[in-house]
């Protein structure tokens, strides 16, 4: 029984072909394409307002050089939110529960911010490894600690997103299984469990959006340190 709880995290295959590529490409089909007309419908207007507001808030603390990342960060935010939300539907697969996918997103973007900092202002970028006013005996230890913390950043990005979504999906499945089993035995307890399940589902909707925002926000903070 315990093994079946983790079956939902296995990448689906058809005739030996992994379908994760379709699951990743599907979100882009769901969004309407902006038209060249002066007046758009309500969906396009709401979509444009959300993207503009998010981009303004995200790039507010970043100087002009970091504004080149606006398209990448906004697209990543929309992509992650869509995949996380679609994964809450029944009989669907959530690609962002795969650590390989999240690390594939986190490592290149984090590495790009580090390379930008080393290229544009190497002294300032290396200065983060040694806080000002550090006693001389602690300098080697602090450099090692700060270097390790620097390289842990992409791992923390990927693991945070994977762990939060995986834990939420497992909890939903456990409570749903308990409600189904208790229904013929104790209907009152089953109804109470179903109510908890509904509230947990609402919480997972919020977690799906918040985790996507946190992923992009941390990338923007890493970018802010290096531009």
C-alpha positions as CSV (number, residue, x, y, z in Angstrom):
1,X,0.0,0.0,0.0
2,X,2.8,2.4,0.8
3,X,4.4,1.9,-2.6
4,X,1.2,3.0,-4.4
5,X,1.4,6.4,-2.6
6,X,4.6,7.1,-4.6
7,X,3.4,5.9,-7.9
8,X,1.9,9.4,-8.7
9,X,5.5,10.7,-8.8
10,X,6.7,8.3,-11.4
11,X,7.1,9.8,-14.9
12,X,4.4,8.4,-17.1
13,X,5.4,6.5,-20.2
14,X,3.6,5.3,-23.3
15,X,5.2,2.6,-25.4
16,X,8.4,3.2,-23.5
17,X,8.4,6.9,-24.3
18,X,8.4,9.3,-21.3
19,X,5.6,11.7,-21.5
20,X,7.2,14.3,-19.2
21,X,8.0,16.4,-22.3
22,X,4.3,16.7,-23.2
23,X,3.5,17.6,-19.6
24,X,6.1,20.4,-19.7
25,X,5.0,21.7,-23.1
26,X,1.2,21.6,-22.3
27,X,1.0,24.7,-20.1
28,X,2.1,27.0,-23.0
29,X,-0.9,25.9,-25.1
30,X,-3.4,26.9,-22.4
31,X,-2.6,30.6,-22.5
32,X,-4.2,32.8,-25.1
33,X,-2.0,34.6,-27.6
34,X,-2.0,38.4,-27.4
35,X,-3.5,40.0,-30.5
36,X,-2.6,43.2,-32.3
37,X,-5.9,44.8,-31.7
38,X,-6.3,47.9,-29.5
39,X,-9.0,46.2,-27.4
40,X,-8.5,42.7,-26.1
41,X,-10.9,40.4,-24.2
42,X,-11.0,40.2,-20.5
43,X,-8.8,37.1,-20.3
44,X,-6.0,38.8,-22.2
45,X,-6.4,42.0,-20.2
46,X,-6.2,40.1,-16.9
47,X,-3.2,38.1,-18.1
48,X,-1.3,41.3,-19.2
49,X,-2.1,43.1,-15.9
50,X,-0.9,40.2,-13.8
51,X,2.4,39.8,-15.8
52,X,3.0,43.6,-15.7
53,X,2.4,43.9,-12.0
54,X,4.5,40.8,-11.2
55,X,7.4,42.1,-13.4
56,X,7.3,45.5,-11.7
57,X,7.4,44.1,-8.2
58,X,10.1,41.6,-9.1
59,X,12.5,44.0,-10.8
60,X,11.9,46.9,-8.4
61,X,15.0,46.4,-6.2
62,X,17.2,45.4,-9.2
63,X,19.2,48.0,-11.1
64,X,18.9,48.7,-14.8
65,X,21.4,46.0,-15.9
66,X,19.2,43.2,-14.3
67,X,16.1,44.2,-16.2
68,X,17.3,42.1,-19.2
69,X,16.2,39.1,-17.1
70,X,12.5,40.3,-17.0
71,X,11.3,37.9,-19.8
72,X,13.2,34.9,-18.4
73,X,12.0,35.4,-14.8
74,X,8.4,36.2,-15.7
75,X,8.2,33.2,-18.1
76,X,9.6,30.9,-15.4
77,X,7.1,32.2,-12.9
78,X,4.1,31.6,-15.2
79,X,5.5,28.2,-16.2
80,X,6.0,27.0,-12.6
81,X,2.6,28.3,-11.4
82,X,0.8,26.6,-14.3
83,X,2.6,23.2,-13.8
84,X,2.0,23.3,-10.1
85,X,-1.7,24.1,-10.4
86,X,-2.3,21.5,-13.2
87,X,-0.7,18.9,-10.9
88,X,-3.4,19.4,-8.4
89,X,-6.0,18.1,-10.8
90,X,-7.0,14.4,-10.5
91,X,-5.1,11.9,-12.7
92,X,-2.4,14.3,-13.7
93,X,1.3,14.3,-13.4
94,X,3.3,17.1,-11.8
95,X,6.7,17.6,-13.5
96,X,7.9,19.9,-10.7
97,X,7.8,17.0,-8.2
98,X,10.9,15.6,-10.1
99,X,14.1,16.8,-8.5
100,X,15.9,16.4,-11.9
101,X,13.6,19.0,-13.6
102,X,13.9,21.5,-10.7
103,X,17.7,21.2,-10.6
104,X,17.7,21.6,-14.4
105,X,16.0,24.9,-13.9
106,X,17.9,26.1,-10.8
107,X,21.5,25.2,-11.7
108,X,21.8,27.0,-15.1
109,X,20.1,30.1,-13.9
110,X,22.1,30.3,-10.6
111,X,25.3,29.7,-12.6
112,X,24.4,32.5,-15.0
113,X,24.0,35.0,-12.1
114,X,27.4,33.9,-10.7
115,X,29.1,34.2,-14.1
116,X,27.6,37.7,-14.6
117,X,28.9,38.8,-11.2
118,X,32.4,37.4,-11.9
119,X,32.5,39.1,-15.3
120,X,31.1,42.5,-14.4
121,X,32.4,43.1,-10.9
122,X,34.7,40.3,-9.8
123,X,36.0,42.1,-6.7
124,X,32.4,42.7,-5.4
125,X,31.4,39.1,-6.2
126,X,34.3,37.6,-4.4
127,X,33.8,40.1,-1.5
128,X,30.7,38.2,-0.5
129,X,32.9,35.2,0.5
130,X,34.6,37.3,3.3
131,X,32.5,39.7,5.5
132,X,34.2,43.0,6.3
133,X,35.9,43.1,9.7
134,X,36.5,39.3,10.0
135,X,39.4,38.4,12.4
136,X,42.4,37.0,10.6
137,X,42.3,33.5,12.2
138,X,38.7,33.1,11.0
139,X,39.3,34.1,7.4
140,X,40.1,30.6,6.0
141,X,37.1,29.0,7.8
142,X,34.7,31.7,6.7
143,X,35.8,31.5,3.1
144,X,35.2,27.8,3.1
145,X,31.8,28.2,4.8
146,X,30.7,31.0,2.4
147,X,31.8,29.0,-0.6
148,X,29.9,26.0,0.5
149,X,26.8,28.1,1.1
150,X,27.2,29.6,-2.4
151,X,27.2,26.2,-4.0
152,X,24.3,25.0,-1.9
153,X,22.0,27.7,-3.3
154,X,20.8,25.8,-6.5
155,X,20.4,22.6,-4.4
156,X,18.2,24.5,-1.9
157,X,16.1,26.0,-4.8
158,X,15.4,22.6,-6.4
159,X,14.9,20.6,-3.1
160,X,12.6,23.3,-1.6
161,X,10.3,23.2,-4.6
162,X,10.4,19.4,-4.9
163,X,9.9,18.7,-1.2
164,X,7.0,21.1,-0.7
165,X,5.0,19.8,-3.7
166,X,5.8,16.2,-2.9
167,X,4.8,16.5,0.7
168,X,1.5,18.2,-0.2
169,X,0.6,15.6,-2.8
170,X,1.4,12.8,-0.4
171,X,-0.7,14.4,2.4
172,X,-3.7,14.9,0.1
173,X,-3.5,11.2,-1.0
174,X,-3.2,10.0,2.6
175,X,-6.2,12.0,3.8
176,X,-8.3,11.1,0.7
177,X,-7.5,7.4,1.3
178,X,-8.5,7.7,5.0
179,X,-11.8,9.4,4.0
180,X,-12.6,6.7,1.5
181,X,-11.8,3.8,3.9
182,X,-13.7,5.4,6.8
183,X,-16.9,6.2,4.8
184,X,-18.6,2.8,5.2
185,X,-17.3,2.4,8.8
186,X,-17.7,5.8,10.4
187,X,-19.6,8.2,8.1
188,X,-19.3,11.2,10.5
189,X,-15.5,10.9,10.8
190,X,-15.3,10.4,7.0
191,X,-17.2,13.7,6.5
192,X,-14.9,15.5,8.9
193,X,-11.9,14.0,7.1
194,X,-13.3,15.1,3.7
195,X,-13.7,18.6,5.1
196,X,-10.1,18.6,6.2
197,X,-9.2,17.4,2.8
198,X,-11.0,20.3,1.1
199,X,-9.2,22.8,3.3
200,X,-5.9,21.1,2.6
201,X,-6.5,21.3,-1.1
202,X,-7.1,25.1,-0.8
203,X,-3.8,25.3,1.2
204,X,-2.0,23.3,-1.6
205,X,-3.3,25.8,-4.2
206,X,-1.7,28.5,-2.2
207,X,1.5,26.5,-1.7
208,X,1.7,25.8,-5.5
209,X,1.6,29.6,-6.2
210,X,3.8,30.6,-3.3
211,X,6.6,28.1,-4.1
212,X,6.7,29.2,-7.7
213,X,7.0,32.8,-6.5
214,X,9.7,31.9,-3.9
215,X,11.8,30.1,-6.6
216,X,11.8,33.1,-8.9
217,X,12.2,35.6,-6.1
218,X,15.3,33.9,-4.8
219,X,16.8,33.8,-8.3
220,X,16.1,37.6,-8.5
221,X,17.9,38.1,-5.2
222,X,20.9,36.2,-6.5
223,X,20.8,38.3,-9.6
224,X,20.6,41.5,-7.5
225,X,23.8,40.5,-5.7
226,X,25.8,40.2,-9.0
227,X,24.6,43.1,-11.2
